[in-house]
Amino acid sequence: MNEVIKQLSNRRSVREFTGQCISNEDLELILKTAQRCPTSVNGQQISIVYTKNKEKLEQISKLCGNQEHIKNCEVFVMFVIDYNRISHALDSIGEEQMIQKSAEGIIVGAVDAGIMLSSLQTSAESLGYATTAIGAVRLNVFEFIKLFNLPKNTYPLVGSTIGVPTKKAKEAPLKPRVPFEAFAFEDKYDDKKAKDGIFEYEKIFKEFRQKNGMDYKTSYNKTMASFYTKSYTRDIKKSFEHQGFTFKDSN
Ligand SMILES: Cc1cc2nc3c(=O)[nH]c(=O)nc-3n(C[C@H](O)[C@H](O)[C@H](O)COP(=O)(O)O)c2cc1C
């Protein structure tokens, strides 16, 4: 197994950090390798705003629903959909930018942000750091817009922690996935395999959590219901519109 496959096969979210610093050289390398990721039409419509400031980390932790591990990480990175920078290019040739007013624009931004998040995390992990993606930034989007001074045509979509993992966190068991045949389909989607797989996963997940002392919430089905019977964030439409975005077909 080569080193890349080994690293990806052992990937996990880590929420326990030692408090050791990240060197400036490592941080720069992590950010620069994230910037190397592909972007739709080479638009480069993602920017990063990051902070190492302890007071800001504490504030971010609170804004993300009091997630303790954010307070204890070394760097918090926000992935921002950024059509502001591109609008300057269009302005300079007398063109009006409309992409942020379309569903396509939001989807492009979301896909590109996800790709960059993954690149950044892989890069950080290859240097011995650990990360967790933070979608909970969308619990308080307006506060993040203020905190990071985000102009119109930008949107704070998702974040990531970076820190040095504790030994215990590094060695924690990997969270199981749905059976492979219910995930990867050759030639066409198979709903029978999807259904069988998700039922099987309910058992796999229960056993995993019971075995690892996490049986306070053992059911995947119930966990999903707690998130997916409603939208668990708020003000998403309102905050996108506030930033100059709309989610509609442009033609
Ligand atoms: C877009 C996205 C947002 C996430 N948001 C959070 C978050 O706010 N807090 C958190 O602790 N984990 C968050 N996670 C991590 C997931 O909970 C985690 O990936 C999942 O439980 C699987 O565990 P694993 O990454 O250890 O395999 C997020 C993951 C993704 C991809």
The ligand as an ORCA input file, in Angstrom:
! r2SCAN-3c Opt
* xyz 0 1
  C     -19.324     19.279      5.332
  C     -19.059     18.659      6.687
  C     -19.438     19.332      7.830
  C     -19.149     18.796      9.091
  N     -19.449     19.520     10.216
  C     -19.029     19.076     11.429
  C     -19.162     19.901     12.583
  O     -19.688     21.018     12.547
  N     -18.686     19.405     13.752
  C     -18.086     18.177     13.854
  O     -17.651     17.819     14.951
  N     -17.953     17.376     12.775
  C     -18.386     17.803     11.569
  N     -18.190     17.038     10.447
  C     -17.503     15.739     10.561
  C     -18.469     14.556     10.418
  O     -19.263     14.458     11.565
  C     -17.647     13.285     10.179
  O     -16.949     13.394      8.972
  C     -18.512     12.031     10.159
  O     -19.122     11.813     11.404
  C     -17.689     10.784      9.815
  O     -16.653     10.603     10.773
  P     -15.127     10.541     10.312
  O     -14.820     11.786      9.538
  O     -14.330     10.446     11.580
  O     -14.983      9.336      9.460
  C     -18.503     17.528      9.186
  C     -18.148     16.853      8.005
  C     -18.405     17.397      6.788
  C     -17.962     16.670      5.529
*
